[in-house]
Amino acid sequence: VSKIVSIAALARQKHDRTETENTTRLDYEQLFLQSSMPMAVAALDGKFTASNDRFAHVLGLREASAVVGRSVFDLASPQHLQHVFSCIGSLLRSSEPVPRGEVHGALADTARVIAITLLRPACFAVALIEPVGVDQPRRVVG
């Protein structure tokens, strides 16, 4: 009987641990989706695989699903496209644990910054940031 109780206790602990992990995962997903910061995730080829609604709104799209399948390179104005390619290439070659890059003024009609972080081994995190001034902190695009 004590072995059955021990097995039941172990099973319950495993279930509780799994439930906690699932809740944490859900919380991160909700944080991403409901964030006021425009954020998206792009595959290594630059294609967006996920976006929050705020990111879509800043791009003039109605919903996040409209971003999926587009490319991070589509965000760049023609004069900044080569810089975006160079930034991504540098991130991929970097030996830093979490390389980051920024492309200032790359969006076609604004001074917004495209902030790109390589999340090894599989994707990029992309955020849109609007600089306020030299001595002022950046603010979320809105």
Buried (B, 14 or more C-beta within 10 A) or exposed (E): EEEEEEEEEEEEEEEEEEEEEEEEEEEEEEEBBEBEBBBBBBBBEBBBBBBBBBBBBBBEBEEBEBBBEBBBBBBBBEEBBEBBBEBBEEBEEBEEEEBEBBBBBBBEEEEBBBBBBBEEEEBBBBBBBBBEEEEEEBEBBE
